[in-house]
Amino acid sequence: MSRFYGFDKYQIGEIVLIDSPESLAAFARTWKRHHPLHPRQFAFAGQTAKIANSLLYHGGDILYELEGIPGLWHQQLLSPL
């Protein structure tokens, strides 16, 4: 069950694909707000992961924790399988 009743794109337990290295790099260059990508997150580009938790940032953005993968992930950096 979603924690945010339809606002988050992915459900806890859903498998997602992390975007490509190029996409992560473009996001890192242009994103100027909260929770920028940490350099260690780039090692997981192109991998699949299970959604462990979803969080609502006070500005309205949904962030995700991925099982076994460090950092918080922005919704736009993940794709459904």
matplotlib code that plots the C-alpha trace (Angstrom):
import matplotlib.pyplot as plt

x = [0.0, 1.3, 2.1, 0.9, -2.4, -1.6, 1.0, 3.9, 4.5, 5.9, 4.6, 6.7, 8.0, 7.8, 10.9, 12.3, 15.1, 17.6, 18.3, 21.5, 24.8, 24.2, 20.7, 22.1, 24.9, 22.4, 20.2, 23.2, 24.3, 20.9, 19.2, 19.7, 17.2, 17.1, 18.7, 21.3, 22.7, 25.7, 28.7, 28.3, 24.9, 26.3, 27.7, 24.1, 23.0, 21.2, 20.5, 17.2, 16.1, 13.1, 11.3, 11.9, 10.2, 8.7, 9.1, 7.3, 9.7, 8.0, 8.1, 5.9, 8.6, 8.5, 11.8, 12.5, 14.7, 15.8, 16.5, 20.3, 21.2, 22.4, 20.9, 17.5, 16.3, 14.1, 11.1, 12.3, 15.5, 13.5, 11.5, 9.1, 10.1]
y = [0.0, 3.4, 5.8, 8.8, 7.6, 8.0, 10.7, 8.4, 6.6, 3.3, 1.1, -0.4, -3.8, -2.8, -3.5, -0.5, 0.3, 3.0, 5.4, 5.3, 6.9, 9.6, 10.4, 10.5, 12.8, 15.2, 15.2, 15.9, 18.8, 20.5, 19.6, 22.6, 21.7, 19.2, 15.8, 16.0, 12.7, 11.5, 10.3, 6.8, 6.5, 6.6, 3.0, 1.7, 3.2, 0.7, -1.7, -3.0, -2.5, -3.0, 0.0, -0.2, 3.1, 6.2, 9.6, 12.9, 15.9, 19.0, 20.7, 17.9, 15.7, 12.0, 10.3, 6.6, 4.4, 1.3, -2.0, -2.6, 0.6, 3.7, 7.2, 8.7, 8.5, 11.0, 9.6, 10.8, 8.7, 5.4, 3.6, 0.7, -2.7]
z = [0.0, -0.9, 2.0, 0.0, -1.5, -5.2, -5.1, -5.3, -8.6, -7.1, -4.4, -1.6, -2.9, -6.6, -8.7, -10.6, -12.9, -12.0, -14.9, -17.0, -16.0, -18.5, -17.1, -13.5, -14.6, -16.3, -13.2, -11.0, -13.2, -13.3, -9.9, -7.5, -4.8, -1.9, -1.8, -4.7, -5.8, -3.9, -6.0, -4.5, -6.1, -9.6, -9.2, -9.2, -12.6, -14.8, -12.0, -10.8, -7.2, -4.9, -3.4, 0.4, 1.4, 0.0, 1.6, 0.9, 0.9, 2.3, -1.2, -2.5, -4.2, -3.6, -2.7, -2.5, -0.4, -2.4, -0.7, -0.4, -2.3, -0.5, -0.7, -1.5, -5.0, -6.9, -8.6, -12.0, -11.8, -11.6, -14.3, -14.0, -15.3]

ax = plt.figure().add_subplot(projection="3d")
ax.plot(x, y, z, "-o")
ax.set_aspect("equal")
plt.show()
